[in-house]
Amino acid sequence: MLTHGNNVTLVARFGVTFYVRKGNLSPQLAIDSASFNPEQKQIQILVRNNGQATVLSSLKWTLRQGKTVIKTGQVDTNAVVANSDRNFLLNYPNKDQPALKPGQYQLSGELFWGEDSKKSKLPFNLNITIPTQTAASQKK
């Protein structure tokens, strides 16, 4: 028995995002708030950009409860589009770590953006409440 195979041709295409600024535009970043994202079950920080320029930013953070350091970490570079907001997920706690106990926490750190030679930074210190999870949400 003789079978004929089909030929398949694949063409790969790659896209690259370029950010171009015309004129003297700059970002104006601010840390708006921190909250617990119940769908992701992680802490998130809302970064607001009121400027006219999109910017790549990252942050380093420390989570404390009272004087006890619970966790430190960083969020890799993310774009914050001009005149918009972006939630940065801290990726804590993740699926390999125990859930945070309900209560009051303090989240501090620094937001970074700009080129290495002219790196800008914005310190932040926020309070965050981890809510009590209901039995129904724990079963998911």
DSSP file with accessible surface (Angstrom, degrees, kcal/mol):
  #  RESIDUE AA STRUCTURE BP1 BP2  ACC     N-H-->O    O-->H-N    N-H-->O    O-->H-N    TCO  KAPPA ALPHA  PHI   PSI    X-CA   Y-CA   Z-CA
    1    1 A M              0   0  229      0, 0.0     2,-0.5     0, 0.0     0, 0.0   0.000 360.0 360.0 360.0 135.7    0.0    0.0    0.0
    2    2 A L        -     0   0  145      2,-0.0     2,-0.4     0, 0.0     0, 0.0  -0.925 360.0-170.0-116.9 126.1    1.3    3.4   -1.0
    3    3 A T        -     0   0  114     -2,-0.5     2,-0.5     0, 0.0     0, 0.0  -0.902  14.4-140.1-116.6 149.4    0.3    6.6    0.8
    4    4 A H        -     0   0  164     -2,-0.4     2,-0.2     0, 0.0    -2,-0.0  -0.914  18.4-142.9-107.6 131.4    1.0   10.2   -0.2
    5    5 A G        -     0   0   70     -2,-0.5     2,-0.4     1,-0.0     0, 0.0  -0.483  13.7-119.8 -89.7 159.9    1.9   12.7    2.5
    6    6 A N        -     0   0  153     -2,-0.2     2,-0.4     2,-0.0    -1,-0.0  -0.796  20.1-133.7 -95.8 144.1    0.9   16.3    2.7
    7    7 A N        -     0   0  162     -2,-0.4     2,-0.4     2,-0.0     0, 0.0  -0.830  19.0-165.3 -97.2 135.8    3.4   19.0    2.7
    8    8 A V        -     0   0  120     -2,-0.4     2,-0.5     2,-0.0    -2,-0.0  -0.983   2.4-161.8-122.8 131.9    2.9   21.8    5.3
    9    9 A T        -     0   0  127     -2,-0.4     2,-0.4     2,-0.0    -2,-0.0  -0.955   5.6-163.0-114.8 129.5    4.8   25.1    5.1
   10   10 A L        -     0   0  158     -2,-0.5     2,-0.5     2,-0.0    -2,-0.0  -0.920   4.7-164.0-111.9 137.8    5.0   27.3    8.1
   11   11 A V        -     0   0  113     -2,-0.4     2,-0.4     2,-0.0    -2,-0.0  -0.980  12.2-153.0-120.2 117.6    6.0   31.0    8.1
   12   12 A A        -     0   0   81     -2,-0.5     2,-0.4     2,-0.0    -2,-0.0  -0.735  11.3-171.8 -92.1 138.4    7.0   32.5   11.4
   13   13 A R        -     0   0  223     -2,-0.4     2,-0.4     2,-0.0    -2,-0.0  -0.990   4.5-161.1-128.8 140.4    6.5   36.1   12.1
   14   14 A F        -     0   0  193     -2,-0.4     2,-0.4     2,-0.0    -2,-0.0  -0.937   4.3-153.5-120.7 143.4    7.8   38.1   15.0
   15   15 A G        -     0   0   76     -2,-0.4     2,-0.4     2,-0.0    -2,-0.0  -0.903   5.3-165.9-116.6 145.4    6.6   41.5   16.3
   16   16 A V        -     0   0  108     -2,-0.4     2,-0.5     2,-0.0    -2,-0.0  -0.997  16.3-135.3-130.0 134.1    8.5   44.0   18.2
   17   17 A T        -     0   0  107     -2,-0.4     2,-0.4     2,-0.0    -2,-0.0  -0.772  19.5-167.4 -90.7 130.5    7.0   47.0   20.1
   18   18 A F        -     0   0  170     -2,-0.5     2,-0.6     2,-0.0    -2,-0.0  -0.960   8.4-154.1-115.7 133.5    8.8   50.3   19.6
   19   19 A Y        -     0   0  119     -2,-0.4     2,-0.4     2,-0.0    -2,-0.0  -0.941  15.7-173.1-106.8 123.0    8.1   53.3   21.8
   20   20 A V        -     0   0  132     -2,-0.6     2,-0.5     2,-0.0    -2,-0.0  -0.954   7.4-161.2-119.5 133.2    8.8   56.6   20.1
   21   21 A R        -     0   0  124     -2,-0.4     2,-0.5    32,-0.1    32,-0.1  -0.954   0.6-164.8-115.1 131.4    8.7   60.0   21.8
   22   22 A K        -     0   0  190     -2,-0.5     2,-0.2     2,-0.0    -2,-0.0  -0.964  62.1  -5.3-114.5 123.0    8.4   63.2   19.9
   23   23 A G  S    S-     0   0   68     -2,-0.5     2,-1.1     1,-0.1    -2,-0.0  -0.466 113.3 -39.6  92.9-166.3    9.2   66.3   21.8
   24   24 A N  S    S+     0   0  161     -2,-0.2     2,-0.3     2,-0.0    -1,-0.1  -0.527  79.1 154.5 -99.7  66.4    9.9   66.7   25.5
   25   25 A L        +     0   0   70     -2,-1.1    -2,-0.1    27,-0.1    26,-0.0  -0.705  15.2 177.3 -93.8 147.1    7.4   64.2   26.9
   26   26 A S        -     0   0   62     -2,-0.3    26,-1.3    27,-0.0    27,-0.6  -0.991  28.4-110.9-147.1 154.9    7.9   62.4   30.2
   27   27 A P        -     0   0   20      0, 0.0     2,-0.4     0, 0.0    27,-0.1  -0.465  16.4-155.6 -79.4 156.5    6.0   60.0   32.4
   28   28 A Q        -     0   0  119     25,-0.2    22,-2.5    -2,-0.1    23,-0.3  -0.818  22.0-170.6-131.6  91.8    4.6   61.1   35.8
   29   29 A L  E     +A   49   0A  18     -2,-0.4     2,-0.3    20,-0.2    20,-0.2  -0.602  11.2 171.8 -91.3 146.0    4.3   57.9   37.9
   30   30 A A  E     -A   48   0A  40     18,-2.0    18,-3.1    -2,-0.2     2,-0.7  -0.988  34.7-124.2-146.5 144.9    2.6   57.5   41.2
   31   31 A I  E     -A   47   0A  27     -2,-0.3    16,-0.2    16,-0.2     3,-0.1  -0.836  30.4-178.2 -87.2 117.3    1.9   54.5   43.4
   32   32 A D  E     -     0   0A  77     14,-3.0     2,-0.3    -2,-0.7    -1,-0.2   0.922  50.5 -38.9 -86.6 -48.2   -1.9   54.8   43.9
   33   33 A S  E     -A   46   0A  45     13,-0.9    13,-2.9    93,-0.1     2,-0.4  -0.984  42.3-125.4-167.4 170.1   -2.7   51.8   46.2
   34   34 A A  E     +A   45   0A  17     93,-0.4     2,-0.3    -2,-0.3    11,-0.2  -0.973  34.0 162.2-128.0 143.7   -2.1   48.2   47.2
   35   35 A S  E     -A   44   0A  43      9,-2.4     9,-2.8    -2,-0.4     2,-0.6  -0.957  41.2-101.8-152.3 169.6   -4.8   45.6   47.4
   36   36 A F  E     -A   43   0A  26     93,-0.3     7,-0.2    -2,-0.3     5,-0.0  -0.883  29.9-143.3 -99.6 122.0   -5.3   41.8   47.5
   37   37 A N  E  >> -A   42   0A  23      5,-3.3     4,-1.8    -2,-0.6     5,-1.2  -0.771  10.5-164.5 -86.0 108.7   -6.6   40.4   44.2
   38   38 A P  T  45S+     0   0   78      0, 0.0    -1,-0.2     0, 0.0     5,-0.0   0.820  85.5  52.1 -68.9 -28.7   -9.1   37.7   45.2
   39   39 A E  T  45S+     0   0  155      1,-0.2    -2,-0.0     3,-0.1     0, 0.0   0.931 121.9  30.6 -70.8 -45.5   -9.1   36.1   41.7
   40   40 A Q  T  45S-     0   0  108      2,-0.2    -1,-0.2     0, 0.0     3,-0.1   0.621  99.4-137.2 -83.7 -16.8   -5.3   35.8   41.5
   41   41 A K  T  <5 +     0   0   74     -4,-1.8     2,-0.3     1,-0.2    -2,-0.0   0.890  66.9 110.2  56.7  42.2   -5.0   35.4   45.3
   42   42 A Q  E   <S-A   37   0A  22     -5,-1.2    -5,-3.3    57,-0.1     2,-0.3  -0.947  74.7-100.2-140.4 162.1   -2.0   37.7   45.2
   43   43 A I  E     -A   36   0A   0     49,-1.9    47,-2.7    -2,-0.3    48,-0.4  -0.610  39.2-169.6 -81.9 142.1   -1.1   41.2   46.3
   44   44 A Q  E     -AB  35  89A  27     -9,-2.8    -9,-2.4    -2,-0.3     2,-0.4  -0.964  14.3-148.5-133.6 151.2   -1.1   43.9   43.6
   45   45 A I  E     -AB  34  88A   0     43,-2.1    43,-3.0    -2,-0.3     2,-0.6  -0.980  15.6-138.0-118.6 130.8    0.1   47.5   43.4
   46   46 A L  E     -AB  33  87A  28    -13,-2.9   -14,-3.0    -2,-0.4   -13,-0.9  -0.794  18.7-166.7 -91.9 117.7   -1.7   50.1   41.3
   47   47 A V  E     -AB  31  86A   0     39,-3.0    39,-2.4    -2,-0.6     2,-0.4  -0.919   4.6-157.7-106.0 129.3    0.7   52.3   39.4
   48   48 A R  E     -AB  30  85A  71    -18,-3.1   -18,-2.0    -2,-0.5     2,-0.6  -0.889   6.8-163.4-110.7 133.6   -0.7   55.5   37.8
   49   49 A N  E     +AB  29  84A   0     35,-2.8    35,-1.1    -2,-0.4    34,-0.5  -0.915  15.8 168.5-117.0 102.7    1.0   57.3   34.9
   50   50 A N        +     0   0   86    -22,-2.5   -21,-0.1    -2,-0.6    -1,-0.1   0.370  51.0  99.7 -90.9   3.1   -0.4   60.8   34.5
   51   51 A G  S    S-     0   0    3    -23,-0.3    32,-1.2     2,-0.2    33,-0.1  -0.217  82.2-116.4 -84.0 178.3    2.3   61.8   32.0
   52   52 A Q  S    S+     0   0  117    -26,-1.3     2,-0.4    30,-0.2    30,-0.1   0.280  89.6  74.4 -97.8   7.9    2.4   62.0   28.3
   53   53 A A  S    S-     0   0    3    -27,-0.6     2,-0.2    28,-0.1   -25,-0.2  -0.973  75.5-128.1-127.4 137.8    5.0   59.2   27.8
   54   54 A T        -     0   0   29     -2,-0.4     2,-0.3    28,-0.1    27,-0.2  -0.564  35.2-169.1 -74.2 145.0    4.8   55.4   28.1
   55   55 A V  E     -C   80   0B   7     25,-2.0    25,-2.9    -2,-0.2     2,-0.5  -0.977  25.4-128.2-141.4 149.7    7.5   54.1   30.4
   56   56 A L  E     +C   79   0B  91     -2,-0.3    58,-0.8    23,-0.2     2,-0.3  -0.875  40.3 172.6 -94.3 127.1    9.1   50.8   31.3
   57   57 A S  E     -CD  78 113B   1     21,-3.0    21,-2.9    -2,-0.5     2,-0.3  -0.933  17.9-175.1-137.0 159.5    9.2   50.4   35.1
   58   58 A S  E     - D   0 112B  26     54,-2.2    54,-3.5    -2,-0.3     2,-0.3  -0.896  12.0-149.8-141.7 169.0   10.0   47.8   37.7
   59   59 A L  E     -CD  75 111B   1     16,-1.7    16,-2.9    -2,-0.3     2,-0.4  -0.997  11.2-148.9-148.1 154.0    9.8   47.7   41.5
   60   60 A K  E     -CD  74 110B 116     50,-2.2    50,-1.9    -2,-0.3     2,-0.3  -0.948  29.3-175.7-114.9 140.5   11.4   46.2   44.6
   61   61 A W  E     -CD  73 109B   9     12,-2.8    12,-2.3    -2,-0.4     2,-0.4  -0.944  22.9-158.7-141.5 158.2    9.2   45.5   47.6
   62   62 A T  E     -CD  72 108B  30     46,-2.7    46,-2.5    -2,-0.3     2,-0.5  -0.995  12.2-154.3-136.1 129.4    9.1   44.4   51.2
   63   63 A L  E     +CD  71 107B   0      8,-3.2     7,-2.9    -2,-0.4     8,-1.5  -0.920  20.2 177.1-106.9 126.1    6.0   43.0   53.0
   64   64 A R  E     -CD  69 106B  91     42,-2.9    42,-3.0    -2,-0.5     2,-0.5  -0.929  26.6-158.5-125.8 152.2    5.9   43.4   56.8
   65   65 A Q  E >  S-C   68   0B  70      3,-2.4     3,-1.8    -2,-0.3     2,-0.3  -0.959  79.4 -43.5-126.2 108.8    3.5   42.6   59.5
   66   66 A G  T 3  S-     0   0   50     -2,-0.5    40,-0.1     1,-0.2    -2,-0.0  -0.538 123.8 -27.2  66.8-127.4    4.4   44.8   62.4
   67   67 A K  T 3  S+     0   0  206     -2,-0.3     2,-0.5    -3,-0.1    -1,-0.2   0.456 116.7 103.2 -96.8  -0.7    8.2   44.6   62.7
   68   68 A T  E <   -C   65   0B  93     -3,-1.8    -3,-2.4     1,-0.0     2,-0.6  -0.721  68.6-137.2 -89.3 125.2    8.4   41.1   61.1
   69   69 A V  E     -C   64   0B  75     -2,-0.5    -5,-0.3    -5,-0.2     3,-0.1  -0.711  21.8-179.3 -79.3 121.1    9.5   40.9   57.5
   70   70 A I  E     -     0   0B  55     -7,-2.9     2,-0.3    -2,-0.6    -6,-0.2   0.888  61.4 -21.4 -86.8 -45.1    7.3   38.4   55.7
   71   71 A K  E     -C   63   0B  79     -8,-1.5    -8,-3.2    21,-0.0    -1,-0.3  -0.982  49.4-155.2-165.0 147.1    8.8   38.5   52.2
   72   72 A T  E     +C   62   0B  82     -2,-0.3     2,-0.3   -10,-0.2   -10,-0.2  -0.919  31.2 136.3-122.0 155.8   10.9   40.7   49.9
   73   73 A G  E     -C   61   0B  27    -12,-2.3   -12,-2.8    -2,-0.3     2,-0.3  -0.967  36.6-118.2-173.0-172.7   10.8   40.6   46.1
   74   74 A Q  E     -C   60   0B 116     -2,-0.3     2,-0.5   -14,-0.2   -14,-0.2  -0.981  12.0-135.8-146.2 155.6   10.8   42.4   42.9
   75   75 A V  E     -C   59   0B  15    -16,-2.9   -16,-1.7    -2,-0.3     3,-0.1  -0.970  30.9-126.4-112.9 125.0    8.6   42.8   39.9
   76   76 A D  E     -     0   0B 120     -2,-0.5   -19,-0.1   -18,-0.2   -17,-0.0  -0.118  50.3 -55.3 -65.5 171.2   10.4   42.7   36.5
   77   77 A T  E     +     0   0B  87    -19,-0.1     2,-0.3   -21,-0.1   -19,-0.2  -0.146  59.9 174.6 -56.0 130.4   10.0   45.5   33.9
   78   78 A N  E     -C   57   0B  42    -21,-2.9   -21,-3.0    -3,-0.1     2,-0.3  -0.986  30.4-116.3-134.0 146.9    6.4   46.3   32.8
   79   79 A A  E     -C   56   0B  14     -2,-0.3     2,-0.5   -23,-0.2   -23,-0.2  -0.639  18.9-162.6 -83.5 137.2    5.2   49.0   30.5
   80   80 A V  E     -C   55   0B   0    -25,-2.9   -25,-2.0    -2,-0.3     3,-0.1  -0.968  22.0-137.2-118.3 109.3    2.9   51.7   32.0
   81   81 A V    >   -     0   0   78     -2,-0.5     3,-0.9   -27,-0.2   -32,-0.2  -0.310  30.8 -87.9 -68.9 148.4    1.2   53.4   29.1
   82   82 A A  T 3  S+     0   0   25      1,-0.2   -30,-0.2   -30,-0.1    -1,-0.1  -0.233 109.6   8.3 -55.8 141.2    0.8   57.2   29.1
   83   83 A N  T 3  S+     0   0   94    -32,-1.2     2,-0.3   -34,-0.5    -1,-0.2   0.877 114.5  93.5  52.9  45.5   -2.3   58.5   30.8
   84   84 A S  E <   -B   49   0A  38    -35,-1.1   -35,-2.8    -3,-0.9     2,-0.3  -0.915  66.9-117.2-151.4 178.0   -3.3   55.1   32.2
   85   85 A D  E     -B   48   0A  73     -2,-0.3     2,-0.3   -37,-0.2   -37,-0.2  -0.849  19.1-167.4-119.1 157.6   -3.0   52.7   35.2
   86   86 A R  E     -B   47   0A  97    -39,-2.4   -39,-3.0    -2,-0.3     2,-0.5  -0.977  16.1-138.5-147.7 133.8   -1.4   49.3   35.6
   87   87 A N  E     -B   46   0A  75     -2,-0.3     2,-0.6   -41,-0.2   -41,-0.2  -0.799  15.2-154.1 -89.0 126.8   -1.6   46.7   38.3
   88   88 A F  E     -B   45   0A   1    -43,-3.0   -43,-2.1    -2,-0.5     2,-0.4  -0.906  10.3-145.0 -99.2 115.6    1.7   45.1   39.2
   89   89 A L  E     -B   44   0A  60     -2,-0.6   -45,-0.2   -45,-0.2   -46,-0.0  -0.690   0.7-152.2 -79.3 131.6    1.2   41.6   40.6
   90   90 A L        -     0   0    6    -47,-2.7   -16,-0.1    -2,-0.4    -1,-0.1   0.561  26.9-130.8 -81.1  -7.5    3.8   40.8   43.3
   91   91 A N        +     0   0   99    -48,-0.4     3,-0.3     1,-0.2   -47,-0.1   0.881  55.3 155.0  57.3  36.9    3.5   37.1   42.6
   92   92 A Y        +     0   0   23      1,-0.4   -49,-1.9   -49,-0.3    -2,-0.2  -0.970  53.7  20.9-145.4 134.6    3.2   36.5   46.3
   93   93 A P  S    S-     0   0   12      0, 0.0    -1,-0.4     0, 0.0     2,-0.1   0.658  86.5-177.2 -75.6 149.5    1.9   34.3   47.7
   94   94 A N    >   -     0   0   43     -3,-0.3     3,-1.9    -2,-0.1    -2,-0.0  -0.422  46.8 -84.1 -99.8-176.5    2.2   31.9   44.8
   95   95 A K  T 3  S+     0   0  196      1,-0.3     4,-0.1    -2,-0.1    -3,-0.0   0.717 127.3  54.7 -64.7 -19.4    0.9   28.3   44.6
   96   96 A D  T 3  S+     0   0  136      2,-0.1    -1,-0.3     0, 0.0     0, 0.0   0.458 101.9  69.4 -91.3  -1.8    4.0   26.9   46.3
   97   97 A Q  S <  S-     0   0   51     -3,-1.9     3,-0.1     1,-0.0     2,-0.0  -0.861  90.7-100.6-117.2 151.7    3.7   29.2   49.3
   98   98 A P        -     0   0  106      0, 0.0     3,-0.1     0, 0.0    -4,-0.1  -0.339  46.9 -97.5 -67.6 151.1    1.1   29.3   52.1
   99   99 A A        -     0   0   67      1,-0.1     2,-0.2    -4,-0.1   -57,-0.1  -0.291  43.9-100.2 -64.7 150.9   -1.7   31.8   51.9
  100  100 A L        -     0   0   18     -3,-0.1    -1,-0.1     1,-0.1     3,-0.1  -0.512  37.0-114.3 -70.6 142.3   -1.3   35.0   53.9
  101  101 A K        -     0   0  161     -2,-0.2    29,-0.2     1,-0.1    -1,-0.1  -0.500  40.5 -96.2 -73.6 143.4   -3.1   35.1   57.2
  102  102 A P  S    S+     0   0   66      0, 0.0     2,-0.3     0, 0.0    -1,-0.1  -0.302  79.4  79.1 -57.7 144.7   -5.9   37.8   57.3
  103  103 A G  E    S- E   0 130B  25     27,-1.9    27,-2.9    -3,-0.1     2,-0.4  -0.915  79.7 -41.6 149.9-171.6   -4.8   41.0   58.9
  104  104 A Q  E     + E   0 129B 104     -2,-0.3     2,-0.3    25,-0.2    25,-0.2  -0.746  51.4 175.7 -94.3 135.8   -3.0   44.3   58.4
  105  105 A Y  E     - E   0 128B   5     23,-2.8    23,-2.6    -2,-0.4     2,-0.4  -0.901  24.6-132.8-133.3 161.6    0.3   44.5   56.5
  106  106 A Q  E     -DE  64 127B  54    -42,-3.0   -42,-2.9    -2,-0.3     2,-0.5  -0.975  16.2-164.5-118.6 130.4    2.7   47.2   55.4
  107  107 A L  E     +DE  63 126B   0     19,-3.5    19,-3.6    -2,-0.4     2,-0.3  -0.967  18.4 164.2-117.0 120.8    4.1   47.2   51.9
  108  108 A S  E     +DE  62 125B  22    -46,-2.5   -46,-2.7    -2,-0.5     2,-0.3  -0.880  13.2 100.9-132.3 164.2    7.1   49.3   51.2
  109  109 A G  E     -DE  61 124B  19     15,-2.0    15,-2.5    -2,-0.3     2,-0.4  -0.994  57.1 -71.1 159.4-156.2    9.7   49.6   48.5
  110  110 A E  E     -DE  60 123B  61    -50,-1.9   -50,-2.2    -2,-0.3     2,-0.4  -0.999  21.9-143.7-140.7 140.6   10.7   51.6   45.4
  111  111 A L  E     -DE  59 122B   0     11,-2.5    11,-2.2    -2,-0.4     2,-0.4  -0.873  24.6-162.2 -99.7 132.3    9.4   52.0   41.8
  112  112 A F  E     +DE  58 121B  31    -54,-3.5   -54,-2.2    -2,-0.4     2,-0.3  -0.919  18.4 152.5-119.0 145.1   12.2   52.4   39.2
  113  113 A W  E     +DE  57 120B  36      7,-1.9     7,-3.2    -2,-0.4   -56,-0.2  -0.975  31.1  52.8-160.0 164.0   12.0   53.7   35.6
  114  114 A G  S    S-     0   0   37    -58,-0.8     5,-0.2    -2,-0.3     2,-0.1  -0.330  86.3 -38.3 101.0 178.0   14.2   55.4   33.0
  115  115 A E    >   -     0   0  142      3,-0.3     3,-0.9    -2,-0.1    -2,-0.1  -0.380  59.4-107.3 -76.3 158.2   17.6   54.7   31.5
  116  116 A D  G >  S+     0   0  146      1,-0.3     3,-0.9     2,-0.2    -1,-0.1   0.865 119.8  48.3 -55.0 -40.8   20.4   53.4   33.6
  117  117 A S  G 3  S+     0   0  103      1,-0.3    -1,-0.3     0, 0.0    -3,-0.0   0.754 124.9  30.2 -74.7 -23.0   22.3   56.7   33.6
  118  118 A K  G <  S+     0   0  165     -3,-0.9    -3,-0.3     2,-0.1    -1,-0.3  -0.269  82.9 168.1-128.6  46.7   19.1   58.7   34.6
  119  119 A K    <   -     0   0  101     -3,-0.9     2,-0.3    -5,-0.2    -5,-0.2  -0.436  19.4-154.9 -66.9 127.4   17.2   56.1   36.6
  120  120 A S  E     -E  113   0B  50     -7,-3.2    -7,-1.9    -2,-0.2     2,-0.3  -0.772  10.5-169.3 -99.8 149.9   14.3   57.6   38.5
  121  121 A K  E     -E  112   0B 127     -2,-0.3    -9,-0.2    -9,-0.2   -62,-0.0  -0.994  13.2-163.6-141.9 148.0   12.9   56.1   41.6
  122  122 A L  E     -E  111   0B  51    -11,-2.2   -11,-2.5    -2,-0.3     2,-0.1  -0.964  16.4-145.4-130.8 111.0    9.8   56.6   43.7
  123  123 A P  E     -E  110   0B  89      0, 0.0     2,-0.3     0, 0.0   -13,-0.3  -0.452  20.1-171.0 -73.3 151.5    9.7   55.2   47.3
  124  124 A F  E     -E  109   0B  18    -15,-2.5   -15,-2.0    -2,-0.1     2,-0.3  -0.980  19.7-174.5-141.8 154.5    6.4   54.0   48.6
  125  125 A N  E     +E  108   0B 119     -2,-0.3     2,-0.3   -17,-0.2   -17,-0.2  -0.850  21.8 169.7-149.9 107.8    4.9   52.8   51.9
  126  126 A L  E     -E  107   0B  36    -19,-3.6   -19,-3.5    -2,-0.3     2,-0.4  -0.904  29.8-131.8-125.4 150.3    1.4   51.5   51.9
  127  127 A N  E     -E  106   0B 116     -2,-0.3     2,-0.4   -21,-0.2   -93,-0.4  -0.794  26.5-172.6 -95.6 144.4   -0.9   49.7   54.2
  128  128 A I  E     -E  105   0B   4    -23,-2.6   -23,-2.8    -2,-0.4     2,-0.5  -0.998  14.9-147.1-139.3 141.3   -2.8   46.6   52.9
  129  129 A T  E     -E  104   0B  77     -2,-0.4   -93,-0.3   -25,-0.2   -25,-0.2  -0.940   6.9-151.9-109.2 124.5   -5.5   44.5   54.5
  130  130 A I  E     -E  103   0B   3    -27,-2.9   -27,-1.9    -2,-0.5     3,-0.1  -0.871  27.0-136.2 -92.3 117.5   -5.6   40.8   53.7
  131  131 A P        -     0   0   64      0, 0.0     2,-0.4     0, 0.0    -1,-0.0  -0.282  19.1 -98.7 -74.6 161.5   -9.3   39.8   54.0
  132  132 A T        -     0   0  115    -30,-0.1     2,-0.4   -31,-0.1   -31,-0.1  -0.643  41.4-133.3 -74.2 128.1  -10.7   36.7   55.6
  133  133 A Q        -     0   0   45     -2,-0.4     2,-0.1     1,-0.1    -1,-0.0  -0.687  16.5-125.6 -87.7 138.2  -11.4   34.2   52.9
  134  134 A T     >  -     0   0   92     -2,-0.4     4,-1.5     1,-0.1     3,-0.2  -0.347  23.3-110.2 -76.8 163.2  -14.7   32.4   53.0
  135  135 A A  H  > S+     0   0   66      1,-0.2     4,-1.1     2,-0.2    -1,-0.1   0.875 118.0  56.5 -62.3 -34.3  -15.0   28.6   53.1
  136  136 A A  H  > S+     0   0   69      1,-0.2     4,-0.5     2,-0.2     3,-0.4   0.912 107.2  47.3 -66.8 -39.1  -16.4   28.7   49.5
  137  137 A S  H  4 S+     0   0   31      1,-0.2     3,-0.4    -3,-0.2    -1,-0.2   0.792 107.6  57.2 -74.7 -24.0  -13.4   30.6   48.1
  138  138 A Q  H  < S+     0   0  128     -4,-1.5    -1,-0.2     1,-0.2    -2,-0.2   0.777  99.1  60.0 -75.7 -23.5  -10.9   28.2   49.8
  139  139 A K  H  <        0   0  179     -4,-1.1    -1,-0.2    -3,-0.4    -2,-0.2   0.705 360.0 360.0 -76.0 -18.8  -12.5   25.2   48.1
  140  140 A K     <        0   0  206     -4,-0.5    -3,-0.0    -3,-0.4    -4,-0.0  -0.157 360.0 360.0 -69.7 360.0  -11.6   26.5   44.6
